[in-house]
C-alpha cells in the first residue's frame, strides 16, 4: 500500500536550482514511488552560519510503497549522487539536502529518522512550500499546515520560479 510522503529539498552549492530540479527527477525515478506534486522553488537565508550562499528550497509530495528507513536510504543515496559531503558543520553549505518531513501519519523517534521532521513546525522554507503542495494538510498532532504557516513569518523567503 502506498503512503503519502512529503520531502523537503534544499541546496546552496553548485547551481542550487539545478541541484533541486535534478533531485526532483531522481525522486520521480524511485522504485514503487510516484512523484505526485512539488512546490515552486523558494530562496531563503541559511539557517546556520550566515557566511554561506542563500538556499533554494522546495517540497515534493510522493506516494510510496517503500518503508520509511528504506526510503531514507534512497534519499541519502540521491544526496550522495549529487556530491553531498557530510561533515561536522551543522547547517553548513551543501549541494543537496533531502529531509523526510512526513510519512503518512507516522510519528517516530527512531535514532535515524524522527517523524514528523522536528524542524517542520517553525521553518518558513519548509512550511510555505509544503502548504503550496498540500494546503489542507493536517499533521499527525492535529495542527494544520496552513495555521502553522500563518504563525511563521516568511522572513525573506521568496519564490524564484
JONOR-V784979 format. One record per backbone hydrogen bond with DSSP energy under -0.5 kcal/mol. CO is the residue of the C=O (numbers start at 1). NH is the residue of the N-H. Records with the same first field share a line. If there is no record, write none. Layout:
BEGIN
CO: NH  NH
END
This chain:
BEGIN
3: 64
4: 104
5: 62
6: 101  102
7: 60
8: 99
9: 58
10: 97
11: 56
15: 19
16: 20
17: 21
18: 22
19: 23
20: 24
21: 25
22: 26
23: 27
24: 28
25: 29
27: 30
30: 33
32: 65
34: 36  63
37: 61
41: 160  161
42: 57
43: 158
44: 55
50: 52
55: 44
56: 11
57: 42
58: 9
59: 39
60: 7  62
61: 36  37
62: 5
63: 34
64: 3
67: 71
68: 72
69: 73
70: 74
71: 75
72: 76
73: 77
74: 78
75: 79
76: 80
77: 81
78: 82
79: 82  84
80: 83
84: 86
85: 87
88: 90
89: 92
91: 48
94: 12  13
97: 10  99
99: 8  101
101: 116  117
102: 6
103: 106
108: 115
113: 110  115
115: 108
117: 120
119: 122  123
122: 124
123: 126  127
124: 128
126: 130
127: 131
128: 132
129: 133
130: 134
134: 137
137: 145
139: 142
143: 139
144: 148
145: 149
146: 150
147: 151
149: 152
151: 153
154: 157
158: 43
END
